[in-house]
Each structure stands twice: as C-alpha cells, then as structure tokens.
Amino acid sequence: MATLPETKTLALDLEQGWLTVWFNQPERRNPLTDEAVEDLAAVIDTIKDQRDIRGMTIRGKGGFFCAGGDLKGFNAMASGANEESMRMSRRIGHVLAELNALPQVTVAVIEGAAMAGGLGVACCCDVTIGMSDAKFGFSETRIGITPAQIARYVLQKCGYSTGRRLMVTAARFKGDEAGRLGVLDFVAEDAEALADLETRVKRDVLECAPGAVAACKALIIGMPATPDSEKVEFAAMNFSGCLQGEEGKEGVASFVEKRKPNWHTEI
C-alpha cells in the first residue's frame, strides 16, 4: 500500500499506481514558495523507494502550472543577509536534483503558464506536455536575477544553444514554439488532447518494469559523469543487475512464453 505525506501547498491524487501532484495555490498563480518546495521535497522523499508508484505527473490547479519563485520572499531577502538567499538557493537546487533523479517517470502537464522556476521544475521531468496557448519564459534576467539552479536542467531539456538564448534574453514564447524549441515534448490544442497525451504516456510507462525504469534513469543520469574509461563497465553493471534481477527473469520469460509480464497494468 502506497503512502503519501501531508502537504499544505500541494494536492495529491493517487490512482492505479500513478501519482498526480497539483500545485494548489491558484489564487496566487501557484508560486514556488519555500513551503511548496518543502512539500515537493517531502513527496519525492516519500515515493522514491515505492515501486508500486509507477509515475508522477506535476500540474497546477486553476488552469495555471506555476508562476515561478515567490517574488515577495525574494524582495525580503534582497536586503537581508547573504546567507539566507544562499540557503534558499541551495535548498531548491537540492530538491530539483532529487526530482531530476526520481526513479519513477515524471511528467509535467502545463496549462496557463510555466514561468522561471516553475518552468525549471518542468525541465526536470522526463516528459513535458503543454497547451499550445500556454505561456512560457525564463524571466529571471528581466528582474535582475539569474535562473541559477534551473540552468542545468534547461540546457539538459532543450540543448545548450537554445537554452542559452532563452535564458539570457528572458524570451517569452507560447506552447507551439515551446514544442519546436524542445521545451515541450508534446503540444495539445485543447483539454481533451492534453488528457489523451498524458494517458498515452502513462500507458507506455505501465508496460515497463518499474525497477528497469529506475535503473534506466540511473544509467542516463550517471553516464555523463562517468569517465570514458569507465563507461563500458558502468553500463555492463547496470545491464547485468537488471537482467539477473527478478524483473529481468520475469520479462525474458514472459516474452518467450508469449504473455504479458506481471508488472503490466492496463488503464
């Protein structure tokens, strides 16, 4: 039985092994406040070892994904001690790293707008789906700051040249362009198409072995940091660990026996 934490700024829905995490302060356009960051950290820490939770969707209540950092909080820190702003930045950086490395498949479903740090959260996800009329932008430099902790995930998502341009110019763009830029993997024209795209991703994921998905993410994230001389060994250990595990045995056997493996779930 899956367990979930108590959260104040996030609404959590778990159905058929899939967790939907909703930013739940729509009256404020779902800002990425310190409390929201801590709630997200609690969710990640709680589910990361629960293989019966196969995936996680992040989206926003009120038809709005996330407006980014809490500017009222930033205003207070601007004239305060340097250590406080450093602490805040380090904390969001650690939580984004945990989200990026979460063993489950992560999906961002974007309506309304995803701005600054909110868009950075989306860039940490494995799959991004958004409305064609949704608004996007890494707006930090327009208010005299930098997209510090999200920068590496922006570059990871849409590439060095595109990410560099989008961040230094604080360019504003909509969903159709976000798809062309690589910020979105899938673009929907209406709510029905948005739901269909998310369902398609879920169906694909629920055919995959949860342990193998976790190992695949560890492989993808670990490979760039592995020295070239060690990459072959790193990949071999990753593969062998899966093949000789229970999932590997079940998966190969199910293929040979022409049946669905025991982790396959229909939705």
C-alpha positions as CSV (number, residue, x, y, z in Angstrom):
1,M,0.0,0.0,0.0
2,A,1.5,3.3,-1.1
3,T,1.9,6.0,1.5
4,L,1.9,9.8,0.9
5,P,2.9,12.7,3.0
6,E,0.7,15.5,4.4
7,T,1.2,18.7,2.3
8,K,-0.1,22.2,2.6
9,T,0.5,23.7,-0.8
10,L,0.2,20.6,-3.0
11,A,-2.8,18.4,-3.6
12,L,-2.0,14.7,-4.1
13,D,-4.1,12.2,-6.1
14,L,-3.0,8.6,-6.4
15,E,-4.8,6.3,-8.9
16,Q,-3.8,3.0,-10.4
17,G,-0.2,3.4,-9.3
18,W,0.1,6.9,-10.7
19,L,0.6,10.0,-8.5
20,T,-0.6,13.4,-9.6
21,V,0.9,16.3,-7.7
22,W,-1.0,19.6,-8.1
23,F,0.4,23.0,-7.2
24,N,-2.5,24.2,-5.2
25,Q,-2.4,27.9,-4.6
26,P,-4.3,29.0,-7.7
27,E,-5.3,32.4,-6.2
28,R,-1.5,33.2,-6.3
29,R,-0.9,31.5,-9.7
30,N,0.8,28.6,-7.9
31,P,4.1,30.2,-6.8
32,L,7.2,28.1,-6.0
33,T,7.3,29.3,-2.4
34,D,9.6,27.8,0.3
35,E,6.6,25.9,1.6
36,A,5.8,24.5,-1.9
37,V,9.5,23.4,-2.2
38,E,9.4,21.7,1.1
39,D,6.2,19.9,0.2
40,L,7.6,18.8,-3.1
41,A,10.7,17.5,-1.3
42,A,8.5,15.5,1.1
43,V,6.7,13.9,-1.8
44,I,9.9,13.0,-3.6
45,D,11.4,11.6,-0.4
46,T,8.3,9.5,0.4
47,I,7.8,7.9,-3.0
48,K,11.3,7.4,-4.3
49,D,11.6,3.9,-2.9
50,Q,7.9,2.9,-3.6
51,R,8.0,0.9,-6.8
52,D,4.2,0.4,-6.7
53,I,4.0,4.1,-7.6
54,R,5.0,3.9,-11.2
55,G,5.0,7.6,-12.2
56,M,4.3,11.1,-11.2
57,T,2.5,14.0,-13.0
58,I,3.1,17.5,-11.9
59,R,0.5,20.2,-12.8
60,G,-1.3,23.2,-11.4
61,K,-4.8,23.9,-10.1
62,G,-6.9,26.6,-11.6
63,G,-5.6,26.0,-15.1
64,F,-2.2,27.5,-14.3
65,F,1.0,25.5,-13.9
66,C,3.4,27.6,-11.9
67,A,4.4,31.3,-11.8
68,G,7.9,30.6,-10.5
69,G,9.7,31.8,-7.4
70,D,8.0,33.8,-4.7
71,L,8.9,37.4,-5.5
72,K,7.6,38.7,-2.2
73,G,10.0,36.4,-0.5
74,F,12.8,37.4,-2.9
75,N,12.1,41.1,-2.1
76,A,12.5,40.4,1.7
77,M,15.8,38.5,1.1
78,A,17.2,41.2,-1.3
79,S,18.0,43.5,1.6
80,G,18.8,40.7,4.1
81,A,21.8,38.6,5.0
82,N,23.6,36.9,2.1
83,E,23.5,33.5,3.8
84,E,19.7,33.5,3.7
85,S,19.5,33.8,0.0
86,M,22.3,31.2,-0.4
87,R,20.3,28.9,1.9
88,M,17.2,29.3,-0.2
89,S,19.0,28.7,-3.5
90,R,20.8,25.7,-2.2
91,R,17.6,24.1,-1.0
92,I,15.7,24.5,-4.3
93,G,18.9,23.2,-6.0
94,H,18.9,20.0,-4.0
95,V,15.2,19.4,-4.5
96,L,15.4,19.9,-8.2
97,A,18.3,17.4,-8.3
98,E,16.1,14.9,-6.4
99,L,13.3,15.5,-8.8
100,N,15.5,15.1,-11.8
101,A,16.8,11.8,-10.4
102,L,13.5,10.4,-9.1
103,P,13.3,6.7,-10.1
104,Q,9.8,7.0,-11.3
105,V,8.8,8.5,-14.7
106,T,7.9,12.2,-14.2
107,V,5.5,14.1,-16.5
108,A,4.8,17.9,-16.4
109,V,1.4,18.8,-17.8
110,I,1.3,22.6,-18.4
111,E,-1.8,24.8,-18.8
112,G,-1.9,28.6,-18.5
113,A,1.7,29.4,-17.9
114,A,5.0,28.0,-16.7
115,M,7.5,30.7,-15.8
116,A,11.0,30.9,-14.4
117,G,11.5,28.4,-11.6
118,G,8.1,26.8,-12.5
119,L,9.4,26.1,-16.0
120,G,12.6,24.8,-14.4
121,V,10.6,22.2,-12.5
122,A,9.1,21.1,-15.8
123,C,12.5,20.8,-17.3
124,C,13.5,18.3,-14.6
125,C,10.7,16.0,-15.7
126,D,11.1,13.1,-18.2
127,V,8.2,14.2,-20.3
128,T,6.7,17.7,-20.9
129,I,3.2,18.1,-22.3
130,G,1.6,21.5,-22.7
131,M,-1.2,23.5,-24.3
132,S,-0.5,25.4,-27.5
133,D,-1.7,28.6,-25.9
134,A,0.2,28.3,-22.7
135,K,2.8,30.9,-21.9
136,F,6.5,30.2,-21.1
137,G,9.6,32.1,-20.2
138,F,12.8,32.1,-18.2
139,S,12.1,35.6,-16.9
140,E,14.7,36.0,-14.2
141,T,17.0,38.4,-16.0
142,R,14.1,40.8,-16.5
143,I,14.0,41.3,-12.8
144,G,17.8,41.4,-12.3
145,I,18.5,37.9,-11.1
146,T,19.6,34.6,-12.8
147,P,18.0,31.2,-13.4
148,A,20.8,29.8,-11.3
149,Q,19.5,26.4,-10.0
150,I,17.4,25.6,-13.0
151,A,20.0,26.4,-15.7
152,R,21.5,22.9,-16.0
153,Y,18.0,21.4,-16.4
154,V,17.1,23.9,-19.1
155,L,20.2,23.1,-21.0
156,Q,19.5,19.4,-20.5
157,K,16.0,19.8,-21.8
158,C,16.4,21.9,-24.9
159,G,20.1,21.9,-25.6
160,Y,23.0,24.4,-25.0
161,S,22.4,26.9,-27.7
162,T,18.7,27.2,-27.4
163,G,18.7,27.1,-23.6
164,R,21.4,29.8,-23.5
165,R,19.4,32.1,-25.8
166,L,16.2,31.6,-23.9
167,M,17.8,32.3,-20.5
168,V,19.9,35.3,-21.4
169,T,17.2,37.1,-23.3
170,A,14.3,36.1,-21.0
171,A,12.4,35.3,-24.2
172,R,8.6,34.8,-23.9
173,F,7.1,32.1,-26.1
174,K,3.9,30.0,-26.3
175,G,3.3,26.3,-26.4
176,D,3.6,25.8,-30.2
177,E,7.0,27.4,-30.2
178,A,7.9,25.6,-27.0
179,G,7.4,22.3,-28.9
180,R,9.7,23.5,-31.7
181,L,12.3,24.5,-29.2
182,G,12.3,21.2,-27.3
183,V,10.9,22.7,-24.1
184,L,7.7,20.7,-24.7
185,D,7.7,17.1,-26.0
186,F,4.0,17.2,-26.9
187,V,1.7,20.1,-27.7
188,A,-2.1,19.9,-27.3
189,E,-4.7,22.1,-28.9
190,D,-7.4,21.5,-26.3
191,A,-8.0,19.9,-22.9
192,E,-9.2,16.6,-24.4
193,A,-5.9,16.3,-26.4
194,L,-3.9,17.2,-23.3
195,A,-5.6,14.4,-21.4
196,D,-5.1,11.9,-24.3
197,L,-1.4,12.7,-24.5
198,E,-0.9,12.2,-20.8
199,T,-2.8,8.9,-20.9
200,R,-0.7,7.7,-23.8
201,V,2.5,8.4,-21.8
202,K,1.0,6.6,-18.8
203,R,0.1,3.5,-20.9
204,D,3.6,3.3,-22.2
205,V,5.1,3.6,-18.8
206,L,2.8,1.0,-17.2
207,E,4.0,-1.6,-19.7
208,C,7.6,-1.1,-18.4
209,A,9.2,-2.8,-15.5
210,P,9.4,-0.2,-12.6
211,G,12.8,-1.4,-11.5
212,A,14.1,-1.3,-15.0
213,V,12.8,2.3,-15.4
214,A,14.6,3.3,-12.2
215,A,17.8,1.6,-13.5
216,C,17.5,3.3,-16.9
217,K,17.2,6.7,-15.2
218,A,20.3,6.0,-13.1
219,L,22.1,5.0,-16.3
220,I,21.1,8.1,-18.2
221,I,21.9,10.5,-15.3
222,G,25.1,8.7,-14.3
223,M,26.7,8.2,-17.7
224,P,27.8,11.8,-18.4
225,A,29.6,12.0,-15.0
226,T,31.3,8.6,-15.6
227,P,34.9,8.9,-17.1
228,D,35.1,7.5,-20.6
229,S,37.4,4.7,-19.4
230,E,34.7,3.5,-17.0
231,K,31.6,3.9,-19.2
232,V,31.6,0.3,-20.6
233,E,31.9,-1.2,-17.1
234,F,29.3,1.2,-15.7
235,A,26.8,0.2,-18.4
236,A,27.6,-3.5,-18.1
237,M,26.9,-3.4,-14.4
238,N,23.7,-1.6,-14.9
239,F,22.5,-4.1,-17.6
240,S,23.6,-7.2,-15.7
241,G,21.9,-6.0,-12.5
242,C,18.6,-5.8,-14.3
243,L,19.0,-9.0,-16.4
244,Q,19.8,-11.1,-13.3
245,G,17.1,-9.5,-11.1
246,E,13.6,-10.7,-10.7
247,E,12.2,-8.3,-13.3
248,G,14.8,-9.4,-15.9
249,K,13.9,-13.0,-15.4
250,E,10.2,-12.3,-15.5
251,G,10.5,-10.1,-18.6
252,V,12.5,-12.6,-20.6
253,A,10.3,-15.5,-19.5
254,S,7.1,-13.6,-20.4
255,F,8.5,-12.8,-23.9
256,V,9.4,-16.4,-24.5
257,E,6.1,-17.6,-23.2
258,K,4.2,-15.0,-25.2
259,R,2.4,-13.5,-22.2
260,K,2.3,-10.1,-20.5
261,P,4.8,-9.6,-17.6
262,N,3.5,-9.3,-14.1
263,W,4.1,-5.6,-13.9
264,H,1.9,-4.8,-16.9
265,T,-1.0,-2.6,-15.9
266,E,-4.0,-1.5,-18.1
267,I,-5.6,1.9,-17.8
